[in-house]
Amino acid sequence: LLEIQADVEYRQKEMEKWEASLEQQREAARARDTERLKALTQIGLAKRAMQVSPDTPRLLNISDDPSLSGCLIFPIPKGKRTTIGSGRHRGVCLQGLNVRHFMCSI
């Protein structure tokens, strides 16, 4: 009987460890989701990462290929100055040939 009771106590402690570990894993997953959404927004893929409301000001790409038009969406915060360029700390970060560190601000 003592052996069974000791085994039950051991298993309960193990379950508590796993439950705490599960909550830590969920917390880490939430943090990764937040970082992923932030990164997708910075490179213009916010449409796929989150729903952008129709009244949100935004820049979007236009292409000769209709399947590529509107694929990149950069939400522009209302009432806040947004800079555009290749710099990492720009509101809209663009990469490519002839894209300068600072192109303009809106």
N, C-alpha and C positions, 0 to 999 in steps of 0.2 A: 504494500500500500504506500509506503514512504517513497519507494522508487517511482511509482506512478505519479505521485504528487510532485516530486522533484522534476520529473519529465514535463508535466503540465506547466509548471512555473518557468522552466527553461524555454518551452515553446511560446509562452505568453511574452516573455522578454524578447525573443526573436521576432515575434509579430510586431511588437512595439517599435523595434529597430527598423523593420521593413516599412511600416507605416510612416515613420519620420523620414526615411529615405525617399519614399514615394512623394511626400510633400515637397521635399527639397528638389526632386527631379521636376516636379510640376512648376515650381518657382523658376528654376533654371530654363525650362522650356518657354515660360512666359517672357523672360528676359531676352531669350534668343529671338522670339517672335517680334518683340518690339524693335530689336536691332535690325532684323531683316526688313521690316516694314520701313524703317528709317532709311536704310540703304537703297531699297527699291524706289522710294520717293525721290531720293537724291539723283538717281539715274533716269528718272522719268517713267518708271514702270509702275507708278502708283495705281493706275487704273486696275491692274491685275491684282495688286496687293490690298487695295481698299476701294470702297465705293466713294467716288468723288461726286458730291451733289451737283446738280445741274447749275445752281447759282454760284458755285465757287469759281472765282476768276482763275484762269489757267492758260498756259501756253501748250500747244500741241503741234506735233510735226505734220507736215504736208508732203506727200510724195507723189511722183508720177504713177507709181504702182498703188492702186486703190487698196490693196490688202495691207499696205504698210502705213497708209495715212491714218493718223490718230492713234498710233501704237504707243507713242511716247507722250505722257501727260505730266506737266509740271504745275502743280497747284501753286497759286500766288496768294499769299496771305493778304487779306484786306487791310488797308490802312498802314501797311508796313513796307518800307523800301526793300526791294528785292534786287540783288545784283546778279548779273549773268556773265559767265565766263568759264575758263578752264580751271580756275583755282578751287581747291577742295572746300574752301569755306564760303563759297558762293551760294546764294539761294537756289540758283539753277546752275548746275555744273554740267558743262558740255565738253565733250572731247572729240577731237578730230583735227584735220589739217586746217591751218589758218585760224583756229579758235584761240584767241588771246586770253591771257590770265583774267583780264577785265574787259568785257565787251560793252556792257551798258548797265544801267539800273532803271528800274521801273518804280 
